[in-house]
Amino acid sequence: MRASVGFAAGMLFAMFGVCGCGKTAAPAPTAPANAVESKENTGALFKKACSECHAVSRVEQYSGKEPWKGIVDRMIVKHGAKVSAEDAGRIVAYLDKTYPRK
């Protein structure tokens, strides 16, 4: 009898050890609602930044194959576009999604 009680206790211990004592994993954190940038807001940022030097249609109709990151970087470094690093990343993401390179 004592052996079966010890066996049962060992099984319970093993089950709880494997299962984590009934704890469930915490849900994955989600981004706050205000952290999600809308496409419209980023599009407005793109239009404002790029139209300082040229028509937005020039960008919209550009058919080259160079990645948008290289183009945006060049506009900042060589042509003095006044765009922060954070905004440049947002603009590149917008351009990649809206006007994908072929």
MIBA-712546 format. One record per residue: residue in three letters; x, z, y of N, C-alpha, C in turn. Coordinates in nm, 2 decimals, always signed. Layout:
<pts>
code; nxx; nzz; nyy; caxx; cazz; cayy; cxx; czz; cyy
Ala; X; Z; Y; X; Z; Y; X; Z; Y
...
</pts>
This chain:
<pts>
code; nxx; nzz; nyy; caxx; cazz; cayy; cxx; czz; cyy
Met; +0.08; +0.00; -0.12; +0.00; +0.00; +0.00; +0.09; +0.00; +0.13
Arg; +0.19; +0.08; +0.12; +0.28; +0.09; +0.23; +0.35; -0.04; +0.26
Ala; +0.38; -0.12; +0.16; +0.44; -0.25; +0.17; +0.35; -0.34; +0.24
Ser; +0.22; -0.34; +0.21; +0.13; -0.43; +0.27; +0.10; -0.40; +0.41
Val; +0.10; -0.27; +0.45; +0.09; -0.23; +0.59; +0.21; -0.28; +0.67
Gly; +0.33; -0.26; +0.61; +0.45; -0.30; +0.68; +0.45; -0.46; +0.69
Phe; +0.40; -0.53; +0.59; +0.40; -0.67; +0.60; +0.30; -0.72; +0.71
Ala; +0.18; -0.65; +0.71; +0.08; -0.69; +0.81; +0.14; -0.66; +0.95
Ala; +0.20; -0.54; +0.97; +0.26; -0.51; +1.10; +0.37; -0.61; +1.14
Gly; +0.45; -0.65; +1.04; +0.55; -0.75; +1.07; +0.49; -0.89; +1.11
Met; +0.38; -0.92; +1.04; +0.31; -1.05; +1.08; +0.25; -1.04; +1.22
Leu; +0.19; -0.93; +1.25; +0.14; -0.92; +1.39; +0.25; -0.92; +1.49
Phe; +0.36; -0.86; +1.46; +0.47; -0.86; +1.56; +0.52; -1.00; +1.57
Ala; +0.53; -1.07; +1.46; +0.58; -1.21; +1.47; +0.48; -1.30; +1.55
Met; +0.35; -1.28; +1.52; +0.25; -1.36; +1.59; +0.26; -1.34; +1.74
Phe; +0.27; -1.21; +1.78; +0.27; -1.19; +1.93; +0.40; -1.23; +1.99
Gly; +0.51; -1.22; +1.91; +0.64; -1.27; +1.96; +0.64; -1.41; +1.98
Val; +0.58; -1.49; +1.89; +0.58; -1.63; +1.90; +0.48; -1.68; +2.01
Cys; +0.37; -1.61; +2.02; +0.26; -1.65; +2.12; +0.29; -1.60; +2.26
Gly; +0.38; -1.51; +2.27; +0.41; -1.46; +2.41; +0.31; -1.35; +2.44
Cys; +0.26; -1.27; +2.35; +0.17; -1.16; +2.37; +0.05; -1.20; +2.44
Gly; +0.00; -1.32; +2.42; -0.13; -1.36; +2.47; -0.12; -1.41; +2.62
Lys; +0.00; -1.41; +2.68; +0.01; -1.46; +2.81; +0.00; -1.61; +2.82
Thr; -0.07; -1.66; +2.92; -0.07; -1.80; +2.94; +0.02; -1.84; +3.05
Ala; +0.06; -1.96; +3.04; +0.16; -2.01; +3.15; +0.08; -2.02; +3.28
Ala; +0.16; -1.99; +3.38; +0.10; -2.00; +3.52; +0.08; -2.15; +3.55
Pro; -0.03; -2.18; +3.62; -0.05; -2.32; +3.66; +0.06; -2.37; +3.75
Ala; +0.09; -2.49; +3.74; +0.19; -2.55; +3.82; +0.15; -2.55; +3.97
Pro; +0.25; -2.52; +4.06; +0.21; -2.51; +4.20; +0.17; -2.65; +4.25
Thr; +0.07; -2.65; +4.34; +0.03; -2.78; +4.40; +0.07; -2.78; +4.54
Ala; +0.09; -2.90; +4.59; +0.13; -2.91; +4.73; +0.01; -2.87; +4.82
Pro; +0.04; -2.80; +4.93; -0.07; -2.77; +5.03; -0.14; -2.90; +5.08
Ala; -0.26; -2.89; +5.11; -0.34; -3.01; +5.15; -0.27; -3.08; +5.27
Asn; -0.22; -3.00; +5.36; -0.16; -3.06; +5.48; -0.02; -3.12; +5.45
Ala; +0.04; -3.10; +5.33; +0.17; -3.16; +5.30; +0.15; -3.30; +5.26
Val; +0.03; -3.35; +5.22; +0.01; -3.48; +5.18; -0.01; -3.57; +5.30
Glu; +0.08; -3.66; +5.32; +0.08; -3.75; +5.43; -0.01; -3.87; +5.40
Ser; -0.11; -3.90; +5.49; -0.20; -4.01; +5.46; -0.13; -4.14; +5.50
Lys; -0.17; -4.24; +5.43; -0.12; -4.37; +5.45; -0.14; -4.42; +5.59
Glu; -0.25; -4.38; +5.65; -0.29; -4.42; +5.79; -0.19; -4.35; +5.89
Asn; -0.16; -4.22; +5.87; -0.06; -4.16; +5.96; +0.08; -4.22; +5.94
Thr; +0.12; -4.25; +5.82; +0.25; -4.31; +5.81; +0.25; -4.45; +5.86
Gly; +0.14; -4.52; +5.84; +0.13; -4.66; +5.90; +0.14; -4.65; +6.05
Ala; +0.08; -4.55; +6.11; +0.09; -4.54; +6.26; +0.23; -4.51; +6.30
Leu; +0.30; -4.42; +6.22; +0.44; -4.39; +6.25; +0.52; -4.52; +6.24
Phe; +0.50; -4.59; +6.14; +0.58; -4.72; +6.12; +0.55; -4.81; +6.24
Lys; +0.43; -4.83; +6.28; +0.39; -4.92; +6.39; +0.46; -4.88; +6.52
Lys; +0.45; -4.75; +6.54; +0.51; -4.69; +6.67; +0.66; -4.71; +6.67
Ala; +0.73; -4.68; +6.56; +0.87; -4.69; +6.56; +0.92; -4.83; +6.57
Cys; +0.86; -4.92; +6.49; +0.91; -5.05; +6.48; +0.87; -5.14; +6.59
Ser; +0.76; -5.11; +6.66; +0.71; -5.20; +6.77; +0.79; -5.17; +6.90
Glu; +0.87; -5.07; +6.90; +0.96; -5.04; +7.01; +1.05; -5.16; +7.04
Cys; +1.09; -5.23; +6.94; +1.19; -5.34; +6.95; +1.13; -5.48; +6.92
His; +1.03; -5.48; +6.83; +0.98; -5.61; +6.80; +0.83; -5.60; +6.75
Ala; +0.76; -5.71; +6.74; +0.63; -5.71; +6.69; +0.62; -5.66; +6.55
Val; +0.51; -5.58; +6.52; +0.49; -5.53; +6.38; +0.47; -5.65; +6.29
Ser; +0.41; -5.75; +6.33; +0.39; -5.87; +6.25; +0.52; -5.93; +6.19
Arg; +0.63; -5.91; +6.27; +0.76; -5.95; +6.22; +0.80; -5.88; +6.09
Val; +0.77; -5.75; +6.08; +0.79; -5.67; +5.96; +0.69; -5.71; +5.85
Glu; +0.57; -5.72; +5.89; +0.46; -5.75; +5.79; +0.48; -5.88; +5.73
Gln; +0.54; -5.98; +5.80; +0.56; -6.11; +5.74; +0.70; -6.14; +5.69
Tyr; +0.78; -6.04; +5.69; +0.92; -6.05; +5.64; +0.92; -6.08; +5.49
Ser; +0.98; -6.19; +5.45; +0.98; -6.22; +5.31; +1.12; -6.21; +5.24
Gly; +1.21; -6.15; +5.31; +1.35; -6.14; +5.25; +1.34; -6.05; +5.12
Lys; +1.45; -6.04; +5.06; +1.46; -5.96; +4.94; +1.53; -5.83; +4.95
Glu; +1.60; -5.80; +5.07; +1.67; -5.68; +5.09; +1.57; -5.56; +5.09
Pro; +1.62; -5.45; +5.02; +1.53; -5.33; +5.01; +1.50; -5.28; +5.15
Trp; +1.38; -5.22; +5.17; +1.34; -5.17; +5.30; +1.43; -5.06; +5.35
Lys; +1.49; -4.98; +5.26; +1.58; -4.88; +5.30; +1.70; -4.93; +5.38
Gly; +1.76; -5.04; +5.32; +1.87; -5.10; +5.39; +1.83; -5.16; +5.53
Ile; +1.71; -5.21; +5.54; +1.67; -5.27; +5.67; +1.64; -5.16; +5.77
Val; +1.57; -5.05; +5.72; +1.55; -4.94; +5.81; +1.68; -4.87; +5.86
Asp; +1.77; -4.85; +5.76; +1.90; -4.79; +5.80; +1.97; -4.88; +5.90
Arg; +1.97; -5.01; +5.88; +2.04; -5.10; +5.98; +1.97; -5.09; +6.11
Met; +1.84; -5.09; +6.12; +1.77; -5.08; +6.25; +1.81; -4.95; +6.32
Ile; +1.83; -4.84; +6.25; +1.87; -4.71; +6.31; +2.02; -4.72; +6.35
Val; +2.11; -4.76; +6.26; +2.25; -4.76; +6.29; +2.30; -4.87; +6.39
Lys; +2.26; -4.99; +6.36; +2.31; -5.10; +6.44; +2.22; -5.13; +6.57
His; +2.09; -5.10; +6.56; +2.01; -5.14; +6.67; +1.95; -5.02; +6.74
Gly; +1.99; -4.90; +6.71; +1.95; -4.78; +6.78; +1.81; -4.74; +6.77
Ala; +1.74; -4.77; +6.67; +1.60; -4.73; +6.65; +1.60; -4.58; +6.65
Lys; +1.51; -4.52; +6.73; +1.50; -4.38; +6.75; +1.40; -4.32; +6.64
Val; +1.46; -4.30; +6.52; +1.38; -4.25; +6.41; +1.46; -4.14; +6.34
Ser; +1.40; -4.03; +6.32; +1.46; -3.92; +6.25; +1.48; -3.96; +6.10
Ala; +1.57; -3.89; +6.03; +1.60; -3.91; +5.89; +1.47; -3.89; +5.81
Glu; +1.39; -3.79; +5.84; +1.27; -3.76; +5.77; +1.17; -3.87; +5.79
Asp; +1.15; -3.92; +5.92; +1.06; -4.02; +5.95; +1.10; -4.16; +5.88
Ala; +1.24; -4.18; +5.88; +1.29; -4.30; +5.82; +1.25; -4.30; +5.67
Gly; +1.26; -4.19; +5.60; +1.22; -4.18; +5.46; +1.07; -4.21; +5.44
Arg; +0.99; -4.16; +5.53; +0.85; -4.18; +5.52; +0.81; -4.33; +5.55
Ile; +0.88; -4.39; +5.65; +0.86; -4.53; +5.68; +0.90; -4.62; +5.56
Val; +1.02; -4.59; +5.50; +1.06; -4.67; +5.39; +0.96; -4.65; +5.27
Ala; +0.91; -4.53; +5.24; +0.81; -4.52; +5.14; +0.69; -4.60; +5.17
Tyr; +0.64; -4.60; +5.29; +0.53; -4.67; +5.33; +0.55; -4.82; +5.31
Leu; +0.66; -4.87; +5.36; +0.69; -5.01; +5.35; +0.71; -5.05; +5.20
Asp; +0.77; -4.97; +5.12; +0.78; -5.00; +4.97; +0.65; -5.01; +4.91
Lys; +0.56; -4.93; +4.95; +0.42; -4.93; +4.89; +0.33; -5.04; +4.94
Thr; +0.34; -5.06; +5.08; +0.25; -5.16; +5.14; +0.31; -5.30; +5.14
Tyr; +0.43; -5.32; +5.15; +0.50; -5.45; +5.15; +0.61; -5.45; +5.04
Pro; +0.58; -5.44; +4.91; +0.68; -5.44; +4.81; +0.77; -5.56; +4.81
Arg; +0.90; -5.54; +4.79; +1.00; -5.64; +4.78; +0.97; -5.72; +4.65
Lys; +0.99; -5.85; +4.66; +0.97; -5.94; +4.54; +1.09; -5.95; +4.46
</pts>
